[in-house]
Amino acid sequence: PNAKLFIHRSGRAARAGRIGWCWSLVEPEEMPYMVDLHLFLGRRLCNPDPLRKQIEEEKKDESNNDDDNDDDKDKSAPQKDYFSYTLAEMTPDMVHYGTVPESVLTEEVENVRRIVHSELSSSHDTDQLQSLQRVCNNAMKQYRKSRPEPSGEGLRRARDILEGVKDVTGRRGGNVSSGNSSRGDVGAGNGTIAVHPVLRWV
């Protein structure tokens, strides 16, 4: 939760004048600290959903122009329906938050369960995983006891991200976006956050 310490450690990803990338796995209960970090840095929190909406608006403009120029329209041109990019295309300005695709998480969880419960797995692998689980659980308990409280602004903004912004009626979920959830095209506001652009097609 310490912003200065996080910046110091994440800065080790880029050494000797080279560009580096720092990826953080954030649980929902840690979201207020992520907000506080961006407030400390003076950076705007950005998730892919508004960018996807911008692309949709641009597509609408293009389709209106295409109606006037049907003869010049290239039917074979690829359509960019979702905002995504690769690691090679990333720039320092691309600071986005997003989720890991559920299909990836499910596969990884099943792999761990298979190792722990399968009779084909060696006892060494099983014992090692169970030991790691105990260590991680104990470390998390100690961390929760010792971490400072997030700021009130961090708590408020994190709740807006996780549950949606309040509408005129006071209900949350004002920024819900519909889409194909199998491809991660679900916006914040209904308890979900869009999949990170880099991971969208994983």
Accessible surface in RSA format (square Angstrom, percent):
REM  Atomic radii and reference values for relative SASA: ProtOr
REM  Chains: A
REM  Algorithm: Lee & Richards
REM  Probe-radius: 1.40
REM  Slices: 20
REM RES _ NUM      All-atoms   Total-Side   Main-Chain    Non-polar    All polar
REM                ABS   REL    ABS   REL    ABS   REL    ABS   REL    ABS   REL
RES PRO A   1    68.58  50.0  23.57  21.5  45.02 163.6  31.53  26.0  37.06 230.3
RES ASN A   2    87.33  60.2  76.55  74.0  10.77  25.9  23.24  55.9  64.09  61.9
RES ALA A   3    20.31  18.7  13.72  21.2   6.59  15.0  15.89  22.4   4.42  11.7
RES LYS A   4   147.76  72.1 140.44  86.2   7.32  17.4  84.96  76.5  62.80  66.9
RES LEU A   5    80.72  45.0  76.63  54.8   4.09  10.3  80.10  56.3   0.62   1.7
RES PHE A   6    78.45  39.2  72.89  45.1   5.56  14.5  77.91  47.2   0.54   1.5
RES ILE A   7    62.50  35.6  60.80  45.3   1.70   4.1  60.94  43.9   1.56   4.2
RES HIS A   8   109.67  59.9  96.74  67.2  12.93  33.1  71.22  73.4  38.45  44.7
RES ARG A   9   155.52  65.3 146.09  74.5   9.43  22.4  43.74  59.8 111.78  67.7
RES SER A  10    26.96  22.8  14.90  19.9  12.06  27.8  10.88  23.2  16.08  22.5
RES GLY A  11    37.77  46.6   0.00   N/A  37.77  46.6  33.12  90.9   4.65  10.4
RES ARG A  12   136.69  57.4 123.69  63.1  13.00  30.9  43.43  59.4  93.26  56.5
RES ALA A  13    52.58  48.3  18.55  28.6  34.02  77.4  30.77  43.3  21.81  57.8
RES ALA A  14    42.08  38.7  27.60  42.6  14.48  32.9  28.31  39.9  13.77  36.5
RES ARG A  15   133.25  55.9 127.92  65.2   5.32  12.7  37.64  51.4  95.61  57.9
RES ALA A  16    98.15  90.2  47.40  73.1  50.75 115.4  67.86  95.6  30.28  80.2
RES GLY A  17    87.63 108.1   0.00   N/A  87.63 108.1  43.87 120.4  43.76  98.0
RES ARG A  18   170.47  71.6 159.37  81.2  11.09  26.4  71.86  98.2  98.61  59.8
RES ILE A  19   124.97  71.1  94.03  70.1  30.94  74.6  97.36  70.1  27.62  74.9
RES GLY A  20    24.14  29.8   0.00   N/A  24.14  29.8   6.63  18.2  17.50  39.2
RES TRP A  21    86.92  34.9  65.71  31.8  21.20  49.8  51.63  27.5  35.29  57.2
RES CYS A  22    67.41  51.0  31.50  35.1  35.91  84.4  18.54  47.0  48.87  52.7
RES TRP A  23   121.43  48.7  90.33  43.7  31.09  73.0  84.48  45.0  36.94  59.9
RES SER A  24    59.45  50.2  29.13  38.9  30.32  69.8  28.55  60.8  30.90  43.3
RES LEU A  25   168.66  93.9 134.28  96.1  34.37  86.4 136.60  95.9  32.06  86.3
RES VAL A  26    58.18  38.3  24.46  22.1  33.72  81.3  26.13  22.7  32.05  86.9
RES GLU A  27    88.30  50.7  85.33  64.6   2.97   7.1  38.65  74.7  49.65  40.5
RES PRO A  28    91.51  66.7  88.21  80.4   3.30  12.0  89.19  73.6   2.31  14.4
RES GLU A  29    69.74  40.0  49.21  37.2  20.53  48.9  40.11  77.6  29.63  24.2
RES GLU A  30    30.56  17.5  29.93  22.6   0.63   1.5  12.89  24.9  17.67  14.4
RES MET A  31    10.15   5.3  10.15   6.7   0.00   0.0   0.64   0.5   9.51  12.6
RES PRO A  32    11.11   8.1  11.11  10.1   0.00   0.0  11.11   9.2   0.00   0.0
RES TYR A  33    23.88  11.2  18.90  10.8   4.99  13.0  15.79  11.9   8.10  10.0
RES MET A  34    26.51  13.7  20.70  13.7   5.81  13.8  14.26  12.1  12.25  16.2
RES VAL A  35     0.60   0.4   0.48   0.4   0.12   0.3   0.48   0.4   0.12   0.3
RES ASP A  36    31.31  21.9  27.32  27.2   3.99   9.4  20.36  47.9  10.95  10.9
RES LEU A  37    22.89  12.7  22.34  16.0   0.55   1.4  22.72  16.0   0.17   0.5
RES HIS A  38    20.05  11.0  19.91  13.8   0.14   0.4  15.72  16.2   4.33   5.0
RES LEU A  39    72.73  40.5  50.96  36.5  21.77  54.7  53.36  37.5  19.37  52.1
RES PHE A  40   105.94  53.0  73.56  45.6  32.38  84.3  82.67  50.1  23.27  66.6
RES LEU A  41    83.72  46.6  54.77  39.2  28.95  72.8  58.75  41.3  24.97  67.2
RES GLY A  42    66.87  82.5   0.00   N/A  66.87  82.5  35.43  97.2  31.44  70.4
RES ARG A  43   100.37  42.1  89.93  45.8  10.44  24.9  31.80  43.5  68.57  41.6
RES ARG A  44   184.62  77.5 161.94  82.5  22.69  54.0  82.14 112.3 102.48  62.1
RES LEU A  45    35.54  19.8  18.28  13.1  17.26  43.4  18.28  12.8  17.26  46.4
RES CYS A  46    15.25  11.5  12.12  13.5   3.13   7.4   9.15  23.2   6.10   6.6
RES ASN A  47     8.66   6.0   6.20   6.0   2.46   5.9   0.28   0.7   8.37   8.1
RES PRO A  48     0.14   0.1   0.13   0.1   0.02   0.1   0.14   0.1   0.00   0.0
RES ASP A  49     8.02   5.6   7.35   7.3   0.67   1.6   4.65  10.9   3.37   3.4
RES PRO A  50    72.84  53.1  65.34  59.6   7.50  27.3  66.73  55.1   6.11  38.0
RES LEU A  51    38.40  21.4  37.59  26.9   0.81   2.0  37.72  26.5   0.69   1.8
RES ARG A  52     9.97   4.2   9.97   5.1   0.00   0.0   1.15   1.6   8.82   5.3
RES LYS A  53    80.21  39.1  79.56  48.8   0.65   1.6  48.81  43.9  31.40  33.4
RES GLN A  54    94.07  52.6  91.63  67.0   2.44   5.8  26.25  55.9  67.82  51.4
RES ILE A  55    22.19  12.6  22.17  16.5   0.03   0.1  22.17  16.0   0.03   0.1
RES GLU A  56    70.36  40.4  68.58  51.9   1.78   4.2  23.62  45.7  46.74  38.2
RES GLU A  57   109.45  62.8 107.90  81.6   1.55   3.7  35.83  69.3  73.62  60.1
RES GLU A  58    83.92  48.2  82.02  62.0   1.90   4.5  33.26  64.3  50.66  41.4
RES LYS A  59    68.44  33.4  64.72  39.7   3.72   8.9  38.50  34.7  29.93  31.9
RES LYS A  60   139.08  67.8 137.13  84.1   1.94   4.6  83.27  75.0  55.80  59.4
RES ASP A  61    86.25  60.4  84.01  83.6   2.24   5.3  24.21  57.0  62.05  61.9
RES GLU A  62   102.18  58.7 100.67  76.2   1.52   3.6  36.65  70.9  65.54  53.5
RES SER A  63    52.80  44.6  50.21  67.0   2.59   6.0  41.48  88.3  11.32  15.9
RES ASN A  64    89.30  61.6  84.27  81.4   5.04  12.1  23.75  57.2  65.55  63.4
RES ASN A  65    90.74  62.6  89.63  86.6   1.11   2.7  20.16  48.5  70.58  68.2
RES ASP A  66    42.80  30.0  42.80  42.6   0.01   0.0   1.65   3.9  41.15  41.0
RES ASP A  67   101.90  71.4  82.47  82.1  19.42  45.9  24.24  57.0  77.66  77.5
RES ASP A  68   120.47  84.4  86.83  86.4  33.64  79.6  28.85  67.9  91.62  91.4
RES ASN A  69    72.57  50.0  66.52  64.3   6.05  14.6  15.09  36.3  57.47  55.6
RES ASP A  70    93.10  65.2  78.04  77.7  15.06  35.6  32.11  75.6  60.99  60.8
RES ASP A  71   146.49 102.6 111.70 111.2  34.78  82.3  37.16  87.5 109.32 109.0
RES ASP A  72   118.25  82.8  87.45  87.0  30.80  72.8  31.65  74.5  86.60  86.4
RES LYS A  73    86.95  42.4  65.07  39.9  21.88  52.1  28.13  25.3  58.82  62.7
RES ASP A  74    86.24  60.4  71.86  71.5  14.38  34.0  33.46  78.8  52.78  52.6
RES LYS A  75   171.74  83.8 139.80  85.8  31.94  76.0 102.75  92.5  68.98  73.5
RES SER A  76    97.18  82.1  64.39  85.9  32.79  75.5  56.46 120.2  40.72  57.0
RES ALA A  77    40.70  37.4  32.16  49.6   8.54  19.4  35.42  49.9   5.28  14.0
RES PRO A  78   131.12  95.6 102.88  93.8  28.24 102.6 114.07  94.2  17.05 105.9
RES GLN A  79   117.57  65.7  89.79  65.6  27.77  66.1  44.25  94.2  73.31  55.6
RES LYS A  80   119.53  58.3 108.20  66.4  11.33  27.0  73.07  65.8  46.47  49.5
RES ASP A  81    58.96  41.3  51.26  51.0   7.70  18.2  15.14  35.6  43.82  43.7
RES TYR A  82    27.93  13.0  23.69  13.5   4.24  11.0   6.21   4.7  21.72  26.8
RES PHE A  83    34.59  17.3  34.59  21.4   0.00   0.0  34.59  21.0   0.00   0.0
RES SER A  84    27.30  23.1  17.79  23.7   9.51  21.9   1.96   4.2  25.34  35.5
RES TYR A  85    16.25   7.6   7.32   4.2   8.93  23.2  12.23   9.2   4.02   5.0
RES THR A  86    76.70  54.5  73.72  74.7   2.98   7.1  73.17  98.3   3.53   5.3
RES LEU A  87    94.76  52.8  87.02  62.3   7.74  19.5  87.24  61.3   7.52  20.2
RES ALA A  88   102.37  94.1  59.17  91.3  43.19  98.3  71.88 101.2  30.48  80.7
RES GLU A  89   102.66  58.9  87.10  65.9  15.56  37.0  41.91  81.1  60.75  49.6
RES MET A  90    23.53  12.2  10.13   6.7  13.39  31.9  10.13   8.6  13.39  17.7
RES THR A  91    59.90  42.6  58.92  59.7   0.98   2.3  54.29  72.9   5.61   8.5
RES PRO A  92    86.90  63.3  76.35  69.6  10.55  38.4  80.02  66.1   6.88  42.7
RES ASP A  93   120.19  84.2 103.44 103.0  16.75  39.6  27.68  65.1  92.51  92.3
RES MET A  94    50.67  26.2  44.64  29.5   6.03  14.4  45.16  38.4   5.51   7.3
RES VAL A  95    56.14  36.9  49.92  45.2   6.22  15.0  53.19  46.2   2.95   8.0
RES HIS A  96    32.33  17.7  12.89   9.0  19.44  49.7   4.04   4.2  28.29  32.9
RES TYR A  97    36.09  16.9  30.49  17.4   5.60  14.6  20.83  15.7  15.26  18.8
RES GLY A  98    30.87  38.1   0.00   N/A  30.87  38.1   1.06   2.9  29.81  66.8
RES THR A  99    50.53  35.9  44.73  45.3   5.80  13.8  46.11  61.9   4.42   6.7
RES VAL A 100    45.69  30.1  38.49  34.8   7.20  17.4  38.49  33.4   7.20  19.5
RES PRO A 101    14.15  10.3  13.04  11.9   1.10   4.0  14.15  11.7   0.00   0.0
RES GLU A 102   139.38  80.0 131.32  99.3   8.07  19.2  46.94  90.8  92.45  75.5
RES SER A 103    77.72  65.7  61.89  82.6  15.83  36.5  56.24 119.8  21.49  30.1
RES VAL A 104    38.95  25.6  38.39  34.8   0.56   1.3  38.88  33.8   0.07   0.2
RES LEU A 105    92.57  51.6  92.32  66.0   0.25   0.6  92.49  65.0   0.08   0.2
RES THR A 106    71.18  50.6  66.22  67.1   4.96  11.8  55.94  75.1  15.24  23.0
RES GLU A 107   106.87  61.4 101.12  76.5   5.75  13.7  30.49  59.0  76.38  62.4
RES GLU A 108    95.04  54.6  94.74  71.7   0.30   0.7  34.84  67.4  60.20  49.1
RES VAL A 109    69.23  45.6  66.41  60.1   2.82   6.8  69.23  60.2   0.00   0.0
RES GLU A 110    70.48  40.5  69.46  52.6   1.02   2.4  21.69  42.0  48.79  39.8
RES ASN A 111    51.34  35.4  50.84  49.1   0.51   1.2  16.57  39.9  34.78  33.6
RES VAL A 112    70.04  46.1  70.00  63.4   0.04   0.1  70.00  60.8   0.04   0.1
RES ARG A 113   133.48  56.0 131.79  67.2   1.69   4.0  35.61  48.7  97.88  59.3
RES ARG A 114   139.09  58.4 130.54  66.5   8.55  20.4  66.74  91.2  72.35  43.8
RES ILE A 115    67.86  38.6  67.54  50.3   0.32   0.8  67.86  48.9   0.00   0.0
RES VAL A 116    36.30  23.9  25.15  22.8  11.15  26.9  25.15  21.9  11.15  30.2
RES HIS A 117   141.85  77.5 113.88  79.2  27.97  71.5  78.41  80.8  63.44  73.8
RES SER A 118    35.01  29.6  18.32  24.5  16.69  38.4  17.05  36.3  17.96  25.2
RES GLU A 119   174.62 100.2 138.79 105.0  35.82  85.3  61.24 118.5 113.37  92.6
RES LEU A 120   175.88  97.9 143.41 102.6  32.47  81.6 147.03 103.3  28.84  77.6
RES SER A 121    31.51  26.6  10.28  13.7  21.22  48.9   9.42  20.1  22.09  30.9
RES SER A 122    58.97  49.8  44.84  59.8  14.13  32.6  50.88 108.3   8.09  11.3
RES SER A 123    85.38  72.1  74.04  98.8  11.34  26.1  44.88  95.6  40.51  56.7
RES HIS A 124   123.86  67.7 118.89  82.6   4.97  12.7  83.77  86.3  40.09  46.6
RES ASP A 125    62.08  43.5  60.15  59.9   1.93   4.6   8.76  20.6  53.32  53.2
RES THR A 126    23.33  16.6  23.33  23.7   0.00   0.0  18.70  25.1   4.63   7.0
RES ASP A 127    83.65  58.6  78.88  78.5   4.78  11.3  28.49  67.1  55.16  55.0
RES GLN A 128    96.35  53.9  90.02  65.8   6.33  15.1  23.11  49.2  73.23  55.5
RES LEU A 129    48.06  26.8  45.13  32.3   2.93   7.4  45.37  31.9   2.69   7.2
RES GLN A 130    70.64  39.5  68.89  50.4   1.75   4.2  15.40  32.8  55.25  41.9
RES SER A 131    45.27  38.3  45.11  60.2   0.15   0.4  15.22  32.4  30.04  42.1
RES LEU A 132    98.49  54.9  98.19  70.2   0.31   0.8  98.49  69.2   0.00   0.0
RES GLN A 133   112.87  63.1 106.73  78.0   6.14  14.6  29.29  62.3  83.58  63.4
RES ARG A 134   143.67  60.3 141.28  72.0   2.38   5.7  66.83  91.3  76.83  46.6
RES VAL A 135    90.76  59.7  88.24  79.9   2.53   6.1  89.80  78.0   0.96   2.6
RES CYS A 136    79.48  60.1  72.13  80.5   7.34  17.3  26.20  66.4  53.28  57.4
RES ASN A 137    76.23  52.6  73.24  70.8   2.99   7.2  14.99  36.1  61.24  59.2
RES ASN A 138    85.34  58.9  83.55  80.7   1.79   4.3  24.96  60.1  60.38  58.4
RES ALA A 139    57.63  53.0  45.28  69.9  12.35  28.1  53.17  74.9   4.46  11.8
RES MET A 140    54.60  28.3  52.13  34.5   2.47   5.9  29.82  25.3  24.78  32.8
RES LYS A 141   122.02  59.5 118.73  72.8   3.29   7.8  70.75  63.7  51.27  54.6
RES GLN A 142   111.05  62.1 109.40  80.0   1.66   3.9  42.97  91.5  68.08  51.6
RES TYR A 143    61.46  28.7  56.76  32.3   4.70  12.2  57.81  43.4   3.65   4.5
RES ARG A 144   107.87  45.3  90.93  46.4  16.93  40.3  38.58  52.7  69.28  42.0
RES LYS A 145   164.71  80.4 126.38  77.5  38.33  91.3  88.55  79.7  76.15  81.1
RES SER A 146    90.15  76.2  56.11  74.9  34.05  78.4  49.80 106.0  40.36  56.5
RES ARG A 147    53.98  22.7  37.32  19.0  16.66  39.7   6.75   9.2  47.23  28.6
RES PRO A 148    84.86  61.8  73.16  66.7  11.71  42.6  84.68  69.9   0.18   1.1
RES GLU A 149   155.42  89.2 131.00  99.1  24.42  58.1  61.15 118.3  94.27  77.0
RES PRO A 150    21.42  15.6   9.55   8.7  11.87  43.2  11.54   9.5   9.88  61.4
RES SER A 151    50.79  42.9  37.34  49.8  13.44  31.0  48.12 102.5   2.67   3.7
RES GLY A 152    54.40  67.1   0.00   N/A  54.40  67.1  35.47  97.3  18.93  42.4
RES GLU A 153    65.15  37.4  57.37  43.4   7.78  18.5  31.61  61.1  33.54  27.4
RES GLY A 154     0.00   0.0   0.00   N/A   0.00   0.0   0.00   0.0   0.00   0.0
RES LEU A 155    90.60  50.5  85.25  61.0   5.35  13.4  85.58  60.1   5.01  13.5
RES ARG A 156   124.04  52.1 116.71  59.5   7.33  17.5  68.40  93.5  55.64  33.7
RES ARG A 157    93.35  39.2  92.49  47.1   0.86   2.1  18.76  25.6  74.60  45.2
RES ALA A 158     2.31   2.1   2.31   3.6   0.00   0.0   2.31   3.2   0.00   0.0
RES ARG A 159   124.34  52.2 120.28  61.3   4.06   9.7  32.06  43.8  92.28  55.9
RES ASP A 160    26.30  18.4  25.58  25.5   0.72   1.7   8.88  20.9  17.41  17.4
RES ILE A 161    19.10  10.9  15.69  11.7   3.40   8.2  19.10  13.8   0.00   0.0
RES LEU A 162    46.07  25.7  44.50  31.8   1.57   3.9  44.77  31.4   1.30   3.5
RES GLU A 163    78.52  45.1  72.36  54.7   6.16  14.7  28.65  55.4  49.87  40.7
RES GLY A 164     0.00   0.0   0.00   N/A   0.00   0.0   0.00   0.0   0.00   0.0
RES VAL A 165    75.83  49.9  75.83  68.7   0.00   0.0  75.83  65.9   0.00   0.0
RES LYS A 166   118.83  58.0 100.40  61.6  18.43  43.9  43.94  39.5  74.89  79.8
RES ASP A 167    63.68  44.6  45.39  45.2  18.28  43.2  29.30  69.0  34.38  34.3
RES VAL A 168   156.70 103.1 116.58 105.5  40.12  96.7 125.49 109.0  31.21  84.7
RES THR A 169    98.63  70.1  62.15  63.0  36.48  86.9  70.52  94.7  28.11  42.5
RES GLY A 170    41.09  50.7   0.00   N/A  41.09  50.7  25.70  70.5  15.39  34.5
RES ARG A 171   181.60  76.2 176.15  89.8   5.45  13.0  55.42  75.7 126.18  76.5
RES ARG A 172    64.06  26.9  32.87  16.8  31.19  74.3  20.35  27.8  43.71  26.5
RES GLY A 173    19.62  24.2   0.00   N/A  19.62  24.2   7.12  19.5  12.49  28.0
RES GLY A 174    53.15  65.6   0.00   N/A  53.15  65.6  19.06  52.3  34.10  76.4
RES ASN A 175    49.98  34.5  44.60  43.1   5.38  13.0  25.64  61.7  24.35  23.5
RES VAL A 176    72.03  47.4  46.61  42.2  25.42  61.3  46.61  40.5  25.42  69.0
RES SER A 177     9.86   8.3   2.44   3.3   7.42  17.1   7.41  15.8   2.45   3.4
RES SER A 178   102.84  86.9  81.92 109.3  20.92  48.2  52.61 112.0  50.23  70.4
RES GLY A 179    48.33  59.6   0.00   N/A  48.33  59.6  19.18  52.6  29.14  65.3
RES ASN A 180    71.55  49.3  60.88  58.8  10.67  25.7  21.30  51.3  50.25  48.6
RES SER A 181    82.28  69.5  64.71  86.4  17.57  40.5  29.29  62.4  52.99  74.2
RES SER A 182    99.57  84.1  55.78  74.4  43.79 100.9  57.96 123.4  41.62  58.3
RES ARG A 183    90.15  37.8  84.81  43.2   5.34  12.7  33.41  45.7  56.73  34.4
RES GLY A 184     9.75  12.0   0.00   N/A   9.75  12.0   7.38  20.3   2.37   5.3
RES ASP A 185     5.84   4.1   5.80   5.8   0.04   0.1   0.04   0.1   5.80   5.8
RES VAL A 186    25.97  17.1  25.97  23.5   0.00   0.0  25.97  22.6   0.00   0.0
RES GLY A 187     0.00   0.0   0.00   N/A   0.00   0.0   0.00   0.0   0.00   0.0
RES ALA A 188     5.45   5.0   4.74   7.3   0.71   1.6   4.74   6.7   0.71   1.9
RES GLY A 189     4.04   5.0   0.00   N/A   4.04   5.0   0.00   0.0   4.04   9.1
RES ASN A 190    82.41  56.8  49.11  47.5  33.30  80.2  32.37  77.9  50.03  48.4
RES GLY A 191    57.80  71.3   0.00   N/A  57.80  71.3  26.02  71.4  31.78  71.2
RES THR A 192    58.23  41.4  53.21  53.9   5.01  11.9  58.23  78.2   0.00   0.0
RES ILE A 193    23.79  13.5  16.09  12.0   7.71  18.6  16.09  11.6   7.71  20.9
RES ALA A 194     0.36   0.3   0.28   0.4   0.09   0.2   0.36   0.5   0.00   0.0
RES VAL A 195     9.63   6.3   9.58   8.7   0.05   0.1   9.58   8.3   0.05   0.1
RES HIS A 196    11.59   6.3  11.59   8.1   0.00   0.0   7.45   7.7   4.14   4.8
RES PRO A 197     1.10   0.8   0.00   0.0   1.10   4.0   0.00   0.0   1.10   6.8
RES VAL A 198    29.42  19.4  14.48  13.1  14.95  36.0  14.48  12.6  14.95  40.5
RES LEU A 199    47.28  26.3  47.28  33.8   0.00   0.0  47.28  33.2   0.00   0.0
RES ARG A 200    10.12   4.2   1.28   0.7   8.84  21.0   0.02   0.0  10.10   6.1
RES TRP A 201   135.38  54.3 101.97  49.4  33.41  78.4 100.95  53.8  34.43  55.9
RES VAL A 202   107.32  70.6  60.34  54.6  46.98 113.2  87.77  76.3  19.55  53.0
END  Absolute sums over single chains surface
CHAIN  1 A    14509.6      11849.7       2659.9       7878.3       6631.3
END  Absolute sums over all chains
TOTAL         14509.6      11849.7       2659.9       7878.3       6631.3
